[in-house]
Amino acid sequence: MRPQYLAYAFSLAMMYFSLVLLLPIVVALIYGEMQAILPFITAAASSLMIGATLRKIIPGTSAIKSINDIKKSEGLCVVTFSWIFAGLFATIPYLFFEISPINALFEATSGITATGATVFTHYDYPHALFFWRSFSQWLGGMGIIVLFIAILPQFAIAGRQLFFAEAPGPTEDKFTPRIKNTASSLWKVYFGMTVLEIALLKLNGMDLYLAVCNSLSSVSGGGFSPSETSLLGYSNIILWIICFFMFFAGASYNLQFRALTKFNPLILFKNEEFKTYFGITAGLSLLLAISLFTHLNYDIKESLTHAFFQISSVISTSGFCSVDFANWDYTSKALLFIAMIAGSCASSAGGGVKIMRWLLIFKIMKSELAKVLHPKAIFNIKVGNYSVPKDILYQTLMFVSFYLAILFVSALAVAVIEESTIIGISGAVSAVGNIGPGLGTIIGPLGNFDNLQPLSKLILIIDMYIGRLELIPFLVLFQKDLWTIKN
């Protein structure tokens, strides 16, 4: 690892992140919230200072003019440290509003990782702070580094290593020859969907400020809402609009770009992962609607609306709620838990294991069972028309193994600390999957994580980062060879 390259790229990311931290000041000025200006100026100045200081104290950093030959290991470090420090700087504004340091860190991490779990016990805060909660999710949903790759010439060539470090997956899914163009195209779709949702919500009666915040949170697969009751009480048309955008937040933005540019929505259903994602969402939603209708006496319209909304919210890892599902029956909660485990698609704004990985796991199991009957046969595992290389299959098995191991350890630790199995399991699944609310009344849809022990919060904070970075960049940091200093 070359420290000067790491320092240059990381300082560049932090210096530009300081500009992002100034945006909520516009909201503060619009609403006349003068007390909300200093927190964001302080956060921006801190980010800028760290970036500038690194260039001074790391020898050779100031002499670097580009990072075009940055290595993969260095890219992993830049991405990991950028996310961690972005979360720390995002914490600063919360500290100005009498929120404890651990709670401020939890809320900021939940925002920047697009998780949506909250420690807020009341919502008597400035508009600027709620805008920041939602906007931080919007940044985290597509990826901070992906944004910088799209707009900064310094990352134009080196962006490949950073792009796949921030958005790792079963395959390297790029659709233009240059990574910068890929990143730019993804953000165009992302931004366009956000504007469209804001317009639709506003046209259907939602206040503009609420429309902006809820759109930022739903397109990103985040789930933060300026209201302590999330989306309870809104009309069915509002719920279906948000449901639509949450669903597509969990679908591949690469695939959506292809469908949009070719004016052919059928392209979506030619993709095996999207078809599986659509099928799981539709199937679980229909089963949940039947459960709500038969067990909880919802009428048909309510059953379908809340079923499709909550399954789309959970499987896309958005975390919004249209009803307090903590009071649902066991069968209904079990269906939601299945959606939690399933997760979203690769190259989406959502979290979780990803549907593509579950597809590969299923195909590997099917292949191994077939080998029992035909030991001399050679089986080629394919997804669509793509033959999956053995190293990708191995990486998938490794990823899922580590994911489940971290999930088990986290769930056990939190369950012991909180003396609650439901908090331990659903809290860990929610944090690692970047989902938001857990099950039960304490950390459920209308609950919060405030009453959890500080150690539990710290474990879940780490889980949120692990889930957003998809394990690999995080685990690489513990490799001794990575820290061998080279010139």
C-alpha positions as CSV (number, residue, x, y, z in Angstrom):
1,M,0.0,0.0,0.0
2,R,1.3,3.5,-0.9
3,P,0.2,5.9,1.8
4,Q,0.6,9.0,-0.4
5,Y,-1.9,7.6,-2.9
6,L,-4.3,6.6,-0.2
7,A,-4.0,10.0,1.5
8,Y,-4.5,11.9,-1.9
9,A,-7.7,10.0,-2.9
10,F,-9.1,10.0,0.6
11,S,-8.4,13.7,1.2
12,L,-10.0,14.5,-2.2
13,A,-13.2,12.6,-1.2
14,M,-13.4,14.4,2.2
15,M,-12.8,17.9,0.7
16,Y,-15.6,17.4,-1.8
17,F,-17.8,15.8,0.9
18,S,-17.4,19.1,2.9
19,L,-19.4,20.8,0.1
20,V,-22.2,18.3,0.4
21,L,-22.4,19.1,4.1
22,L,-23.3,22.7,3.3
23,L,-26.5,21.9,1.3
24,P,-28.8,21.7,4.4
25,I,-28.0,25.3,5.1
26,V,-30.1,26.2,2.1
27,V,-33.1,24.5,3.8
28,A,-32.2,26.3,7.1
29,L,-32.3,29.6,5.3
30,I,-35.6,28.8,3.6
31,Y,-37.3,28.0,7.0
32,G,-35.5,30.7,8.9
33,E,-33.7,28.2,11.1
34,M,-30.6,30.2,12.0
35,Q,-29.7,27.8,14.8
36,A,-29.2,25.0,12.2
37,I,-26.6,26.8,10.1
38,L,-23.6,26.5,12.5
39,P,-23.8,22.7,12.9
40,F,-23.4,22.1,9.1
41,I,-20.7,24.8,8.8
42,T,-18.8,23.0,11.6
43,A,-19.2,19.6,10.0
44,A,-18.1,20.9,6.6
45,A,-15.1,22.7,8.0
46,S,-14.1,19.6,9.9
47,S,-14.2,17.5,6.7
48,L,-12.3,20.1,4.7
49,M,-9.7,20.4,7.5
50,I,-9.1,16.7,7.7
51,G,-8.7,16.4,3.9
52,A,-6.3,19.4,3.7
53,T,-4.3,18.2,6.8
54,L,-3.7,14.7,5.3
55,R,-2.1,16.3,2.2
56,K,0.4,18.1,4.5
57,I,1.4,15.4,7.0
58,I,1.7,12.4,4.6
59,P,5.1,12.7,2.8
60,G,4.8,12.8,-1.0
61,T,1.0,13.4,-1.1
62,S,1.3,17.0,-2.3
63,A,3.4,15.9,-5.3
64,I,0.7,13.5,-6.6
65,K,-1.3,14.9,-9.5
66,S,-3.5,11.9,-10.3
67,I,-4.4,8.4,-9.0
68,N,-4.8,6.7,-12.4
69,D,-2.7,3.8,-11.4
70,I,-4.3,3.2,-8.0
71,K,-4.3,-0.4,-7.0
72,K,-7.3,-2.5,-6.0
73,S,-6.2,-2.8,-2.4
74,E,-5.7,0.9,-2.2
75,G,-9.1,1.5,-3.7
76,L,-10.7,-0.7,-1.1
77,C,-9.0,1.3,1.7
78,V,-10.0,4.6,0.2
79,V,-13.7,3.5,-0.1
80,T,-13.8,2.0,3.4
81,F,-12.2,5.0,5.1
82,S,-14.3,7.5,3.1
83,W,-17.5,5.8,4.3
84,I,-16.3,5.6,7.9
85,F,-15.2,9.3,8.0
86,A,-18.3,10.4,6.1
87,G,-20.3,8.9,8.9
88,L,-18.3,10.6,11.5
89,F,-18.6,14.0,9.9
90,A,-22.3,13.4,9.3
91,T,-22.6,12.9,13.1
92,I,-21.5,16.4,13.9
93,P,-24.8,18.3,13.1
94,Y,-26.7,15.9,15.4
95,L,-24.5,16.8,18.4
96,F,-25.7,20.4,18.3
97,F,-29.2,19.3,19.2
98,E,-28.6,17.7,22.5
99,I,-28.3,14.2,21.1
100,S,-25.7,12.0,22.8
101,P,-22.5,11.1,20.9
102,I,-23.5,7.4,20.6
103,N,-27.0,8.2,19.4
104,A,-25.7,10.9,17.0
105,L,-23.2,8.4,15.5
106,F,-26.0,5.7,15.3
107,E,-28.4,8.1,13.5
108,A,-25.7,9.4,11.1
109,T,-24.4,5.9,10.3
110,S,-28.0,4.8,9.7
111,G,-28.4,7.7,7.3
112,I,-25.2,7.4,5.3
113,T,-25.6,3.6,4.9
114,A,-29.2,4.1,3.8
115,T,-30.4,1.9,6.7
116,G,-33.2,4.0,8.3
117,A,-33.0,2.7,11.9
118,T,-33.5,5.6,14.2
119,V,-32.9,6.6,17.8
120,F,-35.2,9.6,17.7
121,T,-37.7,9.7,20.5
122,H,-39.3,12.9,19.4
123,Y,-39.3,14.9,16.1
124,D,-39.0,18.5,17.5
125,Y,-35.9,19.2,15.3
126,P,-35.3,21.8,12.5
127,H,-36.3,21.1,8.9
128,A,-32.6,21.2,7.9
129,L,-31.8,18.3,10.2
130,F,-34.5,16.1,8.8
131,F,-33.5,17.1,5.3
132,W,-30.0,16.0,6.1
133,R,-31.2,12.6,7.4
134,S,-33.0,12.0,4.1
135,F,-30.3,13.5,1.9
136,S,-27.5,11.5,3.6
137,Q,-29.5,8.4,2.7
138,W,-29.8,9.6,-0.9
139,L,-26.0,10.0,-1.1
140,G,-25.4,6.6,0.6
141,G,-28.0,4.8,-1.6
142,M,-26.1,5.1,-4.8
143,G,-22.7,5.7,-3.2
144,I,-20.6,8.7,-2.3
145,I,-17.6,7.5,-4.3
146,V,-19.8,6.6,-7.3
147,L,-21.0,10.2,-7.3
148,F,-17.5,11.6,-7.2
149,I,-16.4,9.3,-10.0
150,A,-19.3,10.6,-12.1
151,I,-18.5,14.3,-11.6
152,L,-14.8,14.6,-10.7
153,P,-12.1,14.4,-13.5
154,Q,-9.5,13.3,-10.9
155,F,-11.4,9.9,-10.6
156,A,-12.1,9.5,-14.3
157,I,-9.5,6.7,-14.9
158,A,-8.8,5.5,-11.4
159,G,-12.6,5.2,-10.8
160,R,-12.7,1.5,-11.8
161,Q,-11.0,0.3,-8.7
162,L,-13.0,2.6,-6.5
163,F,-16.3,1.8,-8.3
164,F,-16.1,-1.9,-7.7
165,A,-14.7,-1.4,-4.2
166,E,-17.8,0.6,-3.3
167,A,-20.3,-1.5,-5.2
168,P,-19.0,-5.1,-5.0
169,G,-21.2,-7.9,-6.2
170,P,-21.3,-11.3,-7.8
171,T,-20.3,-9.8,-11.2
172,E,-18.7,-6.7,-12.4
173,D,-21.8,-5.1,-13.9
174,K,-20.8,-2.1,-16.1
175,F,-22.5,-1.2,-19.3
176,T,-20.3,1.5,-20.8
177,P,-16.6,1.2,-21.8
178,R,-15.6,3.9,-19.3
179,I,-16.4,3.6,-15.6
180,K,-16.9,7.4,-15.4
181,N,-19.7,7.1,-18.0
182,T,-21.3,4.2,-16.1
183,A,-21.3,6.1,-12.8
184,S,-22.7,9.2,-14.6
185,S,-25.5,7.1,-16.2
186,L,-26.4,5.5,-12.9
187,W,-26.7,8.9,-11.2
188,K,-28.8,10.3,-14.1
189,V,-31.3,7.5,-13.6
190,Y,-31.2,7.9,-9.8
191,F,-31.7,11.7,-10.0
192,G,-34.4,11.4,-12.6
193,M,-36.4,8.9,-10.5
194,T,-36.0,11.2,-7.5
195,V,-37.4,14.2,-9.3
196,L,-40.2,12.2,-10.8
197,E,-41.3,10.8,-7.4
198,I,-41.2,14.3,-5.9
199,A,-43.4,15.6,-8.7
200,L,-45.9,12.7,-8.3
201,L,-46.2,13.1,-4.6
202,K,-46.6,16.8,-4.8
203,L,-49.3,16.5,-7.5
204,N,-51.2,14.0,-5.2
205,G,-51.3,16.3,-2.3
206,M,-48.2,15.8,-0.3
207,D,-46.4,18.9,1.1
208,L,-43.3,19.8,-1.0
209,Y,-40.9,19.5,1.9
210,L,-42.3,16.1,2.8
211,A,-42.3,15.0,-0.8
212,V,-38.6,15.9,-1.1
213,C,-37.6,14.1,2.1
214,N,-39.7,11.0,1.5
215,S,-38.5,10.7,-2.1
216,L,-34.9,11.0,-1.2
217,S,-35.4,8.2,1.4
218,S,-37.4,5.9,-0.8
219,V,-35.4,6.1,-4.1
220,S,-32.3,5.4,-2.0
221,G,-33.8,2.4,-0.2
222,G,-33.4,4.4,3.1
223,G,-36.6,4.8,5.0
224,F,-36.1,8.0,7.1
225,S,-39.2,10.1,7.3
226,P,-39.7,13.6,8.8
227,S,-42.7,12.1,10.6
228,E,-42.5,9.9,13.7
229,T,-45.3,7.8,12.3
230,S,-43.5,7.2,9.0
231,L,-46.2,7.0,6.3
232,L,-49.2,6.0,8.4
233,G,-52.3,7.9,7.5
234,Y,-51.5,8.7,3.9
235,S,-53.9,8.0,1.0
236,N,-53.6,4.8,-0.9
237,I,-52.4,6.6,-4.1
238,I,-49.5,8.1,-2.1
239,L,-48.6,4.7,-0.7
240,W,-48.7,3.1,-4.1
241,I,-46.5,5.8,-5.6
242,I,-43.9,5.3,-2.9
243,C,-44.3,1.5,-3.2
244,F,-43.5,1.7,-6.9
245,F,-40.3,3.7,-6.3
246,M,-39.2,1.5,-3.4
247,F,-39.6,-1.6,-5.5
248,F,-37.4,-0.1,-8.3
249,A,-34.9,1.2,-5.7
250,G,-34.3,-2.5,-5.0
251,A,-33.9,-3.4,-8.7
252,S,-30.7,-3.0,-10.7
253,Y,-30.1,0.6,-11.8
254,N,-27.9,-0.7,-14.6
255,L,-30.8,-2.8,-15.9
256,Q,-33.2,0.1,-15.5
257,F,-30.8,2.3,-17.5
258,R,-30.8,-0.2,-20.4
259,A,-34.6,-0.4,-20.3
260,L,-35.0,3.4,-20.3
261,T,-32.4,4.2,-23.0
262,K,-33.9,1.5,-25.3
263,F,-37.5,2.4,-24.5
264,N,-38.2,-1.2,-23.8
265,P,-39.5,-2.2,-20.3
266,L,-39.5,-5.9,-21.4
267,I,-35.7,-5.8,-21.0
268,L,-36.3,-6.0,-17.3
269,F,-38.1,-9.4,-17.6
270,K,-35.4,-10.8,-19.7
271,N,-33.1,-10.6,-16.7
272,E,-33.2,-13.6,-14.5
273,E,-32.4,-11.7,-11.3
274,F,-35.1,-9.1,-11.9
275,K,-37.7,-11.9,-12.7
276,T,-36.8,-13.6,-9.4
277,Y,-36.9,-10.3,-7.5
278,F,-40.3,-9.5,-9.1
279,G,-41.6,-13.0,-8.4
280,I,-40.6,-13.1,-4.8
281,T,-42.1,-9.6,-4.2
282,A,-45.3,-10.4,-5.9
283,G,-45.6,-13.9,-4.3
284,L,-44.9,-12.7,-0.7
285,S,-47.2,-9.7,-1.2
286,L,-50.1,-11.9,-2.3
287,L,-49.5,-14.3,0.6
288,L,-49.3,-11.4,3.0
289,A,-52.5,-9.9,1.6
290,I,-54.3,-13.2,2.2
291,S,-52.9,-13.4,5.7
292,L,-54.1,-9.8,6.5
293,F,-57.5,-10.5,5.1
294,T,-58.1,-13.8,6.9
295,H,-56.3,-13.2,10.2
296,L,-56.6,-9.5,10.8
297,N,-59.9,-8.7,9.1
298,Y,-58.4,-6.1,6.7
299,D,-60.6,-5.5,3.7
300,I,-59.4,-6.5,0.2
301,K,-58.1,-3.0,-0.8
302,E,-56.3,-2.5,2.6
303,S,-54.9,-6.0,2.4
304,L,-53.4,-5.5,-1.0
305,T,-52.1,-2.0,-0.4
306,H,-50.4,-2.7,2.9
307,A,-49.1,-6.1,1.8
308,F,-47.4,-4.8,-1.4
309,F,-46.2,-1.7,0.4
310,Q,-44.6,-3.5,3.3
311,I,-43.0,-6.3,1.3
312,S,-41.6,-3.8,-1.2
313,S,-40.3,-1.7,1.7
314,V,-38.6,-4.6,3.4
315,I,-37.2,-6.5,0.3
316,S,-35.8,-3.2,-1.1
317,T,-34.5,-2.5,2.4
318,S,-36.2,0.8,2.5
319,G,-37.9,0.4,5.9
320,F,-40.9,2.7,5.5
321,C,-44.1,1.5,7.1
322,S,-47.7,2.2,6.2
323,V,-49.1,0.4,9.2
324,D,-47.7,-0.7,12.6
325,F,-46.8,-4.3,11.6
326,A,-45.5,-5.0,15.1
327,N,-49.2,-5.8,15.9
328,W,-49.5,-8.3,13.0
329,D,-49.9,-12.0,13.6
330,Y,-47.1,-14.5,13.5
331,T,-47.7,-15.6,9.9
332,S,-47.6,-12.0,8.6
333,K,-44.4,-11.2,10.4
334,A,-42.8,-14.5,9.2
335,L,-43.5,-13.4,5.6
336,L,-41.8,-10.0,6.3
337,F,-38.8,-11.8,7.8
338,I,-38.4,-13.8,4.6
339,A,-38.4,-10.6,2.6
340,M,-35.7,-9.3,5.0
341,I,-33.5,-12.2,4.3
342,A,-34.1,-12.1,0.5
343,G,-32.7,-8.6,0.0
344,S,-32.6,-6.5,-3.2
345,C,-30.8,-6.9,-6.6
346,A,-27.2,-6.3,-7.4
347,S,-26.4,-2.8,-8.6
348,S,-29.4,-1.4,-6.7
349,A,-29.7,1.1,-3.9
350,G,-30.9,-1.7,-1.6
351,G,-28.9,-3.9,0.8
352,G,-29.1,-7.5,1.9
353,V,-27.4,-10.6,0.5
354,K,-28.7,-9.7,-3.0
355,I,-31.1,-11.9,-5.1
356,M,-28.2,-12.7,-7.5
357,R,-26.2,-14.4,-4.7
358,W,-29.3,-16.5,-3.6
359,L,-29.7,-17.5,-7.3
360,L,-26.1,-18.7,-7.5
361,I,-26.4,-20.5,-4.2
362,F,-29.5,-22.3,-5.4
363,K,-27.8,-23.2,-8.7
364,I,-24.7,-24.5,-6.9
365,M,-26.8,-26.7,-4.6
366,K,-28.8,-28.0,-7.6
367,S,-25.5,-28.8,-9.4
368,E,-24.0,-30.6,-6.4
369,L,-27.1,-32.7,-6.0
370,A,-27.0,-33.6,-9.7
371,K,-23.4,-34.7,-9.3
372,V,-24.5,-37.3,-6.8
373,L,-26.4,-39.0,-9.6
374,H,-24.0,-38.2,-12.4
375,P,-20.5,-38.0,-10.8
376,K,-18.7,-37.8,-14.1
377,A,-20.8,-35.1,-15.6
378,I,-19.6,-31.5,-15.9
379,F,-22.2,-28.9,-15.0
380,N,-21.9,-25.3,-16.2
381,I,-23.7,-22.9,-14.0
382,K,-25.4,-20.1,-15.9
383,V,-27.4,-17.0,-15.1
384,G,-29.3,-16.1,-18.2
385,N,-26.8,-16.5,-21.0
386,Y,-23.9,-15.8,-18.8
387,S,-21.7,-18.7,-17.7
388,V,-20.5,-17.9,-14.1
389,P,-16.8,-18.5,-13.6
390,K,-15.7,-20.7,-10.7
391,D,-14.0,-17.9,-8.9
392,I,-17.3,-15.9,-8.8
393,L,-19.1,-19.0,-7.4
394,Y,-16.4,-19.4,-4.8
395,Q,-16.6,-15.7,-3.9
396,T,-20.4,-16.0,-3.6
397,L,-20.1,-19.0,-1.2
398,M,-17.4,-17.1,0.8
399,F,-19.6,-13.9,1.0
400,V,-22.7,-15.7,2.2
401,S,-20.7,-17.7,4.7
402,F,-19.2,-14.5,6.2
403,Y,-22.5,-12.7,6.0
404,L,-24.3,-15.4,8.0
405,A,-21.4,-15.7,10.5
406,I,-21.4,-12.0,11.2
407,L,-25.2,-12.0,11.4
408,F,-25.1,-14.9,13.9
409,V,-22.4,-13.3,16.1
410,S,-24.1,-9.9,16.1
411,A,-27.6,-11.3,16.8
412,L,-26.2,-13.5,19.7
413,A,-24.3,-10.6,21.2
414,V,-27.2,-8.1,21.0
415,A,-29.7,-10.7,22.3
416,V,-27.5,-11.4,25.3
417,I,-26.9,-7.7,26.0
418,E,-30.6,-6.7,25.6
419,E,-31.9,-10.0,27.1
420,S,-34.2,-10.3,24.1
421,T,-34.1,-12.8,21.2
422,I,-36.4,-10.7,19.0
423,I,-34.3,-7.6,19.4
424,G,-31.1,-9.5,18.8
425,I,-32.1,-11.4,15.7
426,S,-34.3,-8.7,14.0
427,G,-31.9,-5.9,15.0
428,A,-28.9,-7.7,13.5
429,V,-30.8,-8.7,10.3
430,S,-32.0,-5.1,10.0
431,A,-28.6,-3.6,10.5
432,V,-26.5,-5.9,8.3
433,G,-29.2,-5.8,5.6
434,N,-29.5,-2.0,5.9
435,I,-33.3,-2.4,6.3
436,G,-34.1,-0.1,9.2
437,P,-36.8,-1.2,11.6
438,G,-36.8,-4.6,13.3
439,L,-39.7,-6.7,14.5
440,G,-41.5,-6.3,17.8
441,T,-42.7,-3.1,19.6
442,I,-39.3,-1.8,20.9
443,I,-37.4,-1.5,17.6
444,G,-40.4,-2.1,15.3
445,P,-41.9,0.2,12.7
446,L,-43.0,2.8,15.3
447,G,-40.3,2.1,17.8
448,N,-36.7,3.2,18.0
449,F,-33.3,2.0,19.0
450,D,-32.8,4.7,21.8
451,N,-33.3,2.3,24.7
452,L,-30.7,-0.2,23.6
453,Q,-27.5,-0.4,25.5
454,P,-24.5,1.6,24.1
455,L,-22.6,-1.6,23.3
456,S,-25.6,-2.9,21.3
457,K,-25.8,0.3,19.3
458,L,-22.0,0.1,18.6
459,I,-22.4,-3.5,17.3
460,L,-25.3,-2.4,15.1
461,I,-23.3,0.6,13.8
462,I,-20.5,-1.7,12.7
463,D,-23.1,-4.0,11.2
464,M,-24.6,-1.2,9.1
465,Y,-21.2,-0.3,7.7
466,I,-20.4,-4.0,7.0
467,G,-23.8,-4.3,5.2
468,R,-23.4,-1.2,3.1
469,L,-19.8,-2.1,2.1
470,E,-20.8,-5.7,1.5
471,L,-18.2,-7.2,3.7
472,I,-15.2,-7.5,1.4
473,P,-13.7,-4.0,1.8
474,F,-14.3,-4.3,5.6
475,L,-12.7,-7.7,5.9
476,V,-9.7,-6.8,3.7
477,L,-8.7,-4.2,6.3
478,F,-7.8,-7.1,8.7
479,Q,-5.3,-8.6,6.2
480,K,-1.7,-8.0,7.3
481,D,-0.4,-7.8,3.8
482,L,-2.6,-4.8,3.1
483,W,-0.6,-2.7,5.6
484,T,2.8,-3.3,4.1
485,I,4.1,0.1,3.2
486,K,5.4,0.5,-0.3
487,N,6.7,3.4,-2.3
